[in-house]
């Protein structure tokens, strides 16, 4: 099995910064794309940022220029640096990873973390 554990959420004032971390552990053969998604109350989950195994990145238009996704392959960890936060960034943030496990190396499975709350006050 594979586990994704997020950390770094919290309460911050508008204009502030937070850094989210997501560490993957378990029976990992390889980690492919990793990403961050978020879900606000009453809204659908939306993709925030994605980073490939080769560190190519893509961002939602709403966070471009403010958020930066990065990864440390040696630590199986993905980060999301969030600057210039706005109240509309308030949501539960979820980590996602495409994983090949040691037991099933031919297949790629998508795993999700449990989520971490980010609240931005105005």
Residue pairs with C-beta under 8 A, 6 or more apart in sequence:
1 26
1 27
2 24
2 25
2 26
2 27
2 28
2 97
2 99
2 101
2 109
2 111
3 24
3 25
3 26
3 111
4 22
4 23
4 24
4 95
4 96
4 97
4 111
4 112
4 113
4 114
5 22
5 23
5 25
5 113
5 114
6 20
6 21
6 22
6 93
6 94
6 95
6 113
6 114
6 115
6 116
7 20
7 21
7 22
7 23
7 116
8 18
8 19
8 20
8 21
8 116
9 18
9 20
9 93
9 116
9 117
9 118
10 18
10 117
10 118
10 119
11 119
11 120
11 121
12 18
12 85
12 118
12 119
12 120
12 121
13 120
13 121
14 85
14 86
14 87
14 120
14 121
14 122
15 84
15 85
16 85
16 120
17 81
17 82
17 83
17 84
17 85
18 82
18 85
18 118
19 79
19 80
19 81
19 82
20 36
20 79
20 80
20 82
20 93
20 95
20 116
20 118
21 77
21 78
21 79
22 34
22 36
22 77
22 78
22 79
22 95
22 97
22 113
23 75
23 76
23 77
24 31
24 34
24 76
24 77
24 78
24 97
24 99
24 111
25 76
26 101
27 101
27 102
27 103
28 76
28 99
28 100
28 101
28 102
29 99
29 100
29 101
29 102
29 105
30 53
30 99
30 100
30 105
31 53
31 73
31 76
31 97
31 98
31 99
32 52
32 53
32 97
32 98
32 99
32 100
32 108
33 50
33 51
33 52
33 53
33 97
33 98
34 50
34 51
34 71
34 78
34 95
34 96
34 97
34 98
35 47
35 48
35 49
35 50
35 51
35 69
35 78
35 95
35 96
35 97
36 47
36 48
36 49
36 50
36 69
36 78
36 80
36 93
36 94
36 95
36 96
37 45
37 46
37 47
37 48
37 93
37 94
37 96
38 45
38 46
38 48
38 89
38 91
38 92
38 93
38 94
38 118
39 45
39 46
39 91
39 92
39 94
39 115
40 90
40 91
40 92
43 91
45 94
46 60
47 60
48 59
48 60
48 63
48 67
48 80
48 93
49 57
49 58
49 59
49 60
49 63
49 67
49 68
49 69
49 80
50 57
50 58
50 69
51 57
51 69
51 70
51 71
51 78
53 73
55 70
55 71
57 69
59 67
59 69
62 88
63 82
63 89
66 82
66 83
66 84
66 85
67 80
67 81
67 82
67 83
68 80
68 81
68 83
69 78
69 79
69 80
69 81
70 78
70 79
70 81
71 77
71 78
71 79
72 78
72 79
78 95
78 97
80 93
82 89
82 118
85 118
85 120
86 120
87 120
87 121
87 122
88 120
89 118
89 120
90 118
90 119
90 120
91 118
92 115
92 116
92 117
92 118
93 115
93 116
93 117
93 118
94 112
94 113
94 114
94 115
95 112
95 113
96 110
96 111
96 112
96 113
97 110
97 111
98 108
98 109
98 110
99 108
99 109
99 110
99 111
100 106
100 107
100 108
100 109
101 107
101 109
